Amino acid sequence: MIVYVDVDETFISNAGPTQTPIPEVVEHLRRIHSVGAKLYCWSAGGVGLCT
């Protein structure tokens, strides 16, 4: 399985003055990765958010 994930407002919230991970989404991505999914992320904010 291959999953493409946008960063902004998908697993990182931009609400407020800082960017914050969304715990439920991060946990879901970890679960599907642990069963073999290849995850690819992208962001209009730049490659630095995906490393």
Wavefront OBJ file of the C-alpha trace (Angstrom):
o trace
v 0.000 0.000 0.000
v 1.256 3.481 -0.859
v -0.172 6.477 1.010
v 0.432 10.098 0.057
v -0.081 12.527 2.932
v -0.247 16.307 2.880
v 1.415 17.889 5.905
v -0.449 21.143 6.576
v -3.784 20.640 8.327
v -3.568 16.882 7.769
v -1.161 15.791 10.485
v 0.219 19.186 11.460
v -2.177 21.848 12.750
v -1.342 25.454 11.942
v -3.879 26.845 14.405
v -2.322 29.329 16.763
v 1.231 30.649 16.724
v 2.977 27.271 16.268
v 2.663 24.158 14.157
v 1.485 21.214 16.251
v 1.217 17.506 15.381
v -2.306 16.090 15.454
v -1.825 13.043 17.736
v -4.667 10.904 16.365
v -3.463 11.307 12.783
v 0.188 10.711 13.688
v -0.791 7.494 15.498
v -2.866 6.339 12.519
v 0.054 6.967 10.152
v 2.362 5.023 12.480
v -0.080 2.096 12.533
v -0.424 1.856 8.775
v 3.342 2.225 8.363
v 3.913 -0.596 10.845
v 1.866 -2.962 8.686
v 3.880 -2.132 5.588
v 2.412 0.999 4.034
v 4.909 3.265 2.285
v 4.221 6.841 3.307
v 5.052 9.836 1.159
v 4.465 13.330 2.440
v 4.470 16.704 0.800
v 3.926 20.262 1.874
v 3.557 23.617 0.197
v 5.626 24.813 3.169
v 8.728 23.034 1.918
v 10.729 19.857 2.176
v 11.926 20.696 5.702
v 8.525 19.714 7.107
v 8.802 16.189 5.705
v 12.140 15.146 7.177
l 1 2 3 4 5 6 7 8 9 10 11 12 13 14 15 16 17 18 19 20 21 22 23 24 25 26 27 28 29 30 31 32 33 34 35 36 37 38 39 40 41 42 43 44 45 46 47 48 49 50 51
